Amino acid sequence: MRSIKLFALTTAILAISLSVLSAQAPKNLNIVFIGNSITHGANLADPEHDAPPVIATAYLQHQANIGAVAFSNQGYSGYTTIDFLPSTGTTFKKVKAAANNFTNKQALLIFSIKLGTNDSAIEGPNGSPVSPDHYKQNLKTIADSLLTEFPGCIIIFQHPIWYSPNTYNGAKYLREGLDRLQRYIPQLDQLVTNYVSTHPKRVFVGDTDAFDYFKQNYLTDLTPENGHQGTFYLHPNKKGAAILGGFWGKAIYKVVKGL
């Protein structure tokens, strides 16, 4: 009888130990960063090494219980949510291909999405100006398609970042565009809230700090560019890209830790 109890106790301890080890096992990540020129690293001298996705990945690789991290930068200059809709038959295919091309098929697949800057423009980018309602619907269409194509994936929506109200290059943004961009944020947050019941622990809000950070630090962290209404600030410089990548990395890590 005593031996049976001892066996049972040993089995229970072993099960607990295996559970603890499993919980502490490093998580390998595959991340597809979806975005526009800011994600791509426009105006950076060396975006291959300094773009926000590179910095975010480097941050994650140094965090506890994170194993190998692979990533793909699917940031395209001038792109809106419309350009990423599956119905366009172009960019969404590239996103799918990027996700399918990762070597480690067992790693957690994450889509980090930061869109909205070009949607908010008065004119220029595809489909702009995109209304807040349509912005939300477009993001939902993209997210629904990714969740269907990649069961088990995680989607993290990063808030768009601030740009100066005189921004006017090849596209026209100005104060109207900035105001519209800010109306996107509650729509994005509501979209994620809606997924809590339909897709628990699959869709998350990521960074929420970068907008205010760049609004306060644009002179040091965004690149001055010549436009139709004077010097404007839209794209992060090397310092700003590092800050933004850090924001994204921390947001992704917070989500992964909570899974």
C-alpha positions as CSV (number, residue, x, y, z in Angstrom):
1,M,0.0,0.0,0.0
2,R,2.8,2.3,0.9
3,S,4.6,1.6,-2.4
4,I,1.4,2.5,-4.3
5,K,1.1,5.8,-2.5
6,L,4.8,6.5,-3.1
7,F,4.3,5.7,-6.8
8,A,1.3,8.0,-7.0
9,L,3.2,10.8,-5.2
10,T,6.2,10.4,-7.5
11,T,3.9,10.5,-10.6
12,A,2.2,13.6,-9.3
13,I,5.6,15.4,-8.7
14,L,6.8,14.3,-12.1
15,A,3.6,15.7,-13.8
16,I,4.0,19.0,-12.0
17,S,7.6,19.2,-12.9
18,L,6.9,18.6,-16.6
19,S,4.1,21.2,-16.4
20,V,6.5,23.8,-15.0
21,L,9.2,22.9,-17.6
22,S,6.6,23.1,-20.4
23,A,5.4,26.5,-19.1
24,Q,9.0,27.8,-19.0
25,A,10.0,26.4,-22.4
26,P,11.2,29.2,-24.7
27,K,8.7,30.3,-27.3
28,N,9.9,30.6,-30.9
29,L,8.3,33.4,-32.9
30,N,7.6,34.1,-36.6
31,I,6.5,37.7,-37.1
32,V,5.1,39.3,-40.2
33,F,5.1,43.1,-39.8
34,I,2.4,44.6,-42.0
35,G,2.5,48.4,-42.6
36,N,3.5,51.3,-44.8
37,S,6.6,53.4,-45.3
38,I,7.1,53.8,-41.5
39,T,7.2,50.0,-41.1
40,H,9.4,49.7,-44.2
41,G,12.0,52.2,-42.8
42,A,11.6,55.0,-45.4
43,N,14.3,57.7,-45.3
44,L,16.6,55.6,-43.2
45,A,20.1,55.2,-44.6
46,D,20.1,51.4,-43.7
47,P,16.5,50.2,-43.3
48,E,17.7,46.6,-43.5
49,H,19.4,47.1,-40.1
50,D,17.5,50.0,-38.6
51,A,13.8,49.7,-39.6
52,P,11.4,49.3,-36.7
53,P,10.7,45.6,-37.3
54,V,14.5,44.9,-37.1
55,I,14.7,46.7,-33.7
56,A,11.5,45.0,-32.4
57,T,12.9,41.6,-33.3
58,A,16.2,42.3,-31.6
59,Y,14.4,43.4,-28.5
60,L,12.4,40.2,-28.4
61,Q,15.4,38.0,-28.8
62,H,16.8,39.3,-25.5
63,Q,13.7,38.6,-23.5
64,A,13.1,35.8,-21.0
65,N,11.5,32.6,-22.3
66,I,11.8,33.8,-26.0
67,G,13.7,31.5,-28.3
68,A,14.4,32.1,-32.0
69,V,12.6,35.0,-33.6
70,A,12.3,35.2,-37.4
71,F,10.5,38.1,-39.1
72,S,9.4,39.5,-42.5
73,N,9.1,43.2,-43.1
74,Q,5.9,43.7,-45.2
75,G,5.9,47.5,-45.1
76,Y,5.1,49.2,-48.4
77,S,5.4,53.0,-48.9
78,G,2.1,54.7,-49.5
79,Y,-0.1,51.7,-48.8
80,T,-3.4,51.9,-47.1
81,T,-5.7,49.2,-45.6
82,I,-7.2,48.9,-49.0
83,D,-4.0,47.7,-50.6
84,F,-3.8,44.9,-48.1
85,L,-7.4,43.6,-48.6
86,P,-7.4,40.0,-50.0
87,S,-9.7,41.2,-52.8
88,T,-6.9,43.3,-54.3
89,G,-5.1,40.0,-55.1
90,T,-1.6,41.5,-54.7
91,T,-0.2,42.5,-51.4
92,F,-2.2,40.1,-49.3
93,K,-0.6,37.3,-51.4
94,K,2.8,38.7,-50.4
95,V,1.8,38.6,-46.7
96,K,0.6,35.0,-47.0
97,A,3.8,34.0,-48.8
98,A,5.9,35.7,-46.1
99,A,4.1,33.7,-43.4
100,N,4.4,30.4,-45.3
101,N,8.1,30.9,-46.0
102,F,9.3,30.8,-42.4
103,T,11.5,27.7,-41.8
104,N,10.3,26.8,-38.3
105,K,6.7,25.7,-38.9
106,Q,6.2,25.1,-35.1
107,A,6.9,28.7,-34.1
108,L,4.1,31.0,-33.0
109,L,3.0,33.0,-36.0
110,I,2.3,36.7,-35.2
111,F,1.0,39.4,-37.5
112,S,2.0,42.9,-36.3
113,I,-0.2,45.4,-38.1
114,K,0.4,49.2,-38.2
115,L,-1.8,50.9,-40.8
116,G,-3.7,54.1,-41.0
117,T,-1.3,56.9,-41.9
118,N,-2.0,56.8,-45.6
119,D,-5.7,56.0,-45.1
120,S,-6.0,59.3,-43.3
121,A,-4.7,61.4,-46.2
122,I,-7.0,63.9,-47.9
123,E,-5.9,62.7,-51.3
124,G,-3.1,60.7,-52.9
125,P,-2.9,57.1,-51.5
126,N,-5.2,54.4,-52.7
127,G,-8.8,55.0,-51.5
128,S,-7.9,58.0,-49.3
129,P,-9.5,59.5,-47.4
130,V,-10.8,56.3,-45.7
131,S,-13.5,57.0,-43.2
132,P,-13.1,55.7,-39.7
133,D,-15.9,53.1,-40.2
134,H,-14.3,51.8,-43.4
135,Y,-10.9,51.8,-41.8
136,K,-12.3,49.5,-39.1
137,Q,-14.0,47.3,-41.6
138,N,-10.9,47.0,-43.7
139,L,-8.9,45.9,-40.7
140,K,-11.5,43.4,-39.8
141,T,-11.5,41.9,-43.3
142,I,-7.7,41.6,-43.2
143,A,-7.7,40.1,-39.7
144,D,-10.6,37.6,-40.5
145,S,-8.7,36.5,-43.6
146,L,-5.5,35.9,-41.7
147,L,-7.3,34.0,-38.9
148,T,-8.8,31.8,-41.6
149,E,-5.7,31.2,-43.6
150,F,-3.5,30.7,-40.5
151,P,-5.4,28.9,-37.7
152,G,-3.6,29.5,-34.4
153,C,-1.9,32.8,-35.5
154,I,-1.9,35.9,-33.3
155,I,-2.8,39.4,-34.6
156,I,-1.5,42.5,-32.9
157,F,-2.7,45.9,-34.0
158,Q,-0.2,48.7,-33.2
159,H,-1.7,52.2,-32.9
160,P,-0.7,54.5,-35.8
161,I,1.8,57.3,-34.9
162,W,1.5,61.1,-35.0
163,Y,2.6,63.3,-38.0
164,S,2.8,67.0,-38.2
165,P,-0.5,68.8,-39.3
166,N,1.3,70.5,-42.3
167,T,2.3,67.1,-43.8
168,Y,2.0,67.4,-47.6
169,N,4.4,65.6,-49.9
170,G,3.2,63.6,-52.9
171,A,0.1,63.0,-50.8
172,K,-2.0,65.6,-48.9
173,Y,-2.5,65.0,-45.2
174,L,-2.7,68.3,-43.3
175,R,-4.7,68.9,-40.1
176,E,-7.8,67.2,-41.6
177,G,-5.8,64.0,-42.1
178,L,-4.3,64.1,-38.6
179,D,-7.7,64.6,-37.1
180,R,-9.0,61.6,-39.1
181,L,-6.1,59.5,-38.0
182,Q,-6.9,60.1,-34.4
183,R,-10.5,59.0,-35.0
184,Y,-9.1,55.7,-36.2
185,I,-7.7,54.7,-32.9
186,P,-11.0,54.1,-31.0
187,Q,-12.3,52.2,-34.0
188,L,-9.2,50.0,-33.9
189,D,-9.6,49.4,-30.1
190,Q,-13.3,48.6,-30.5
191,L,-12.5,46.1,-33.2
192,V,-10.1,44.2,-30.9
193,T,-12.7,44.3,-28.2
194,N,-15.2,42.6,-30.6
195,Y,-12.7,39.8,-31.2
196,V,-12.6,39.0,-27.5
197,S,-15.8,37.0,-27.7
198,T,-15.4,35.7,-31.3
199,H,-11.7,34.8,-31.2
200,P,-10.5,34.7,-27.6
201,K,-6.7,35.4,-27.1
202,R,-6.1,35.8,-30.9
203,V,-6.4,39.5,-31.6
204,F,-4.8,42.2,-29.4
205,V,-4.0,45.9,-29.2
206,G,-0.3,46.4,-29.2
207,D,1.5,49.7,-28.7
208,T,-0.5,52.7,-27.6
209,D,2.4,55.0,-26.6
210,A,4.1,55.9,-29.8
211,F,1.5,58.5,-31.0
212,D,2.0,60.7,-28.0
213,Y,5.7,60.1,-27.9
214,F,6.3,61.3,-31.4
215,K,3.9,64.2,-30.9
216,Q,6.2,65.4,-28.1
217,N,9.6,64.4,-29.6
218,Y,9.1,65.0,-33.3
219,L,12.0,67.5,-33.6
220,T,14.5,64.9,-32.4
221,D,12.9,61.6,-33.6
222,L,11.2,62.3,-36.9
223,T,13.0,63.4,-40.1
224,P,12.4,67.0,-41.3
225,E,11.1,66.8,-44.9
226,N,10.4,69.6,-47.4
227,G,6.7,69.8,-48.4
228,H,4.1,72.0,-50.1
229,Q,3.4,73.7,-46.7
230,G,6.9,73.9,-45.3
231,T,9.0,71.4,-43.3
232,F,6.9,68.5,-42.1
233,Y,7.5,65.5,-39.9
234,L,6.2,62.1,-40.8
235,H,8.9,59.4,-40.9
236,P,11.1,58.3,-37.9
237,N,14.8,59.0,-38.2
238,K,17.3,56.3,-37.0
239,K,16.7,57.3,-33.3
240,G,12.9,57.4,-33.8
241,A,12.9,54.0,-35.6
242,A,14.7,52.5,-32.7
243,I,12.2,54.0,-30.3
244,L,9.2,52.8,-32.4
245,G,10.7,49.3,-32.8
246,G,11.2,49.2,-29.0
247,F,7.5,50.1,-28.5
248,W,6.4,47.3,-30.9
249,G,8.8,44.8,-29.3
250,K,7.5,45.5,-25.8
251,A,3.9,45.3,-26.9
252,I,4.5,41.9,-28.7
253,Y,6.3,40.5,-25.7
254,K,3.5,41.5,-23.4
255,V,1.0,39.6,-25.6
256,V,3.3,36.5,-25.8
257,K,3.8,36.4,-22.1
258,G,0.1,36.5,-21.5
259,L,-0.7,33.5,-23.7
